[in-house]
Amino acid sequence: MKKVVFIFSLLISSLCFSQGDDFMLKDNLDRLPDNVGGKIEFQRFFEAHIIYPDKALKEKKEGTVKIKFIVLATGKGIKPSITESAGAELDNEALRLFRMLEWLPGEKQGEKVNTYHQVTFVFDIDKYKKYTHTRGFVKPKFDKKAVIDTSFILVERPDKIPGL
């Protein structure tokens, strides 16, 4: 009897879960979701933007971080959750990088659909040292006092000419 109750409750919970959201599984799609630019761009992005956490470098921590999330039909990645952890520092760096990525949604019968997806970040100290050597810096240098104009207003005759 306990078996029947368990199986029945499992069926009910799975039905509630599948009806409660409007997300497709990968095997139901005609085109899988992907980051903009595909695998090659993902690798280039990772090499250009990774900042290995100081504590993880000192402790020589390496590993793989997998993040499961939802790619909306609009291309936005939401609700990231760590499914494989490499420690808090590396998990946080993977989440930081994830938030910078752009996504192409999955498609079903020619329509863009909300889809579950997963991305993997592999942290390797030796490779990180090669990346920083190639890009020429370990951490970007930002002037915290610098003011950046994001108004996108074009001025035909500026009061000051830059560089003079």
BELZIWO-V681116 format. One record per backbone hydrogen bond with DSSP energy under -0.5 kcal/mol. CO is the residue of the C=O (numbers start at 1). NH is the residue of the N-H. E is the energy in kcal/mol with one decimal. If there is no record, write none. Layout:
<<CO,NH,E> <CO,NH,E>>
This chain:
<<1,5,-2.2> <2,6,-2.5> <3,7,-2.7> <4,8,-2.6> <5,9,-2.7> <6,10,-2.3> <7,11,-2.4> <8,12,-2.4> <9,13,-2.5> <10,14,-2.2> <11,15,-2.2> <12,16,-2.4> <13,17,-2.3> <14,18,-2.5> <15,19,-2.1> <16,20,-1.6> <17,21,-0.8> <24,116,-1.6> <25,28,-2.0> <26,29,-1.4> <31,107,-2.3> <34,104,-3.7> <35,38,-2.2> <37,41,-1.0> <38,42,-2.1> <39,43,-2.3> <40,44,-2.3> <41,45,-2.9> <42,46,-2.6> <43,47,-2.5> <44,48,-2.0> <45,49,-2.0> <46,50,-2.0> <53,57,-2.3> <54,58,-2.7> <55,59,-2.2> <56,61,-3.0> <57,60,-1.0> <63,123,-3.5> <65,121,-3.0> <66,83,-2.7> <66,84,-1.4> <67,119,-2.2> <68,81,-2.4> <69,117,-2.7> <70,72,-0.7> <70,78,-2.9> <71,115,-2.5> <72,75,-2.2> <75,103,-1.2> <76,72,-2.9> <76,78,-0.5> <78,70,-2.6> <81,68,-2.9> <84,66,-1.9> <87,86,-0.5> <87,91,-2.7> <88,92,-2.4> <89,93,-1.8> <90,94,-2.4> <91,95,-2.3> <92,96,-2.2> <93,97,-2.5> <94,98,-2.7> <95,99,-2.1> <96,100,-0.6> <97,100,-1.3> <97,101,-0.7> <98,101,-1.3> <102,36,-2.3> <103,105,-0.5> <104,34,-1.8> <106,113,-2.4> <107,30,-2.9> <107,31,-1.9> <108,111,-1.7> <111,108,-2.6> <113,106,-0.7> <114,24,-2.6> <115,71,-3.6> <117,69,-2.6> <119,67,-2.7> <121,65,-3.0> <121,123,-0.6> <122,124,-0.6> <123,63,-2.1> <124,128,-2.4> <125,129,-2.3> <126,130,-1.5> <127,131,-2.5> <128,132,-2.6> <129,133,-1.8> <130,134,-2.5> <131,135,-2.7> <132,136,-1.5> <132,137,-0.7> <140,142,-0.8> <142,144,-0.9> <143,146,-1.7> <146,148,-0.5> <147,149,-0.5> <148,150,-0.7> <152,154,-0.5> <154,156,-0.5> <160,162,-0.5> <161,164,-1.7>>
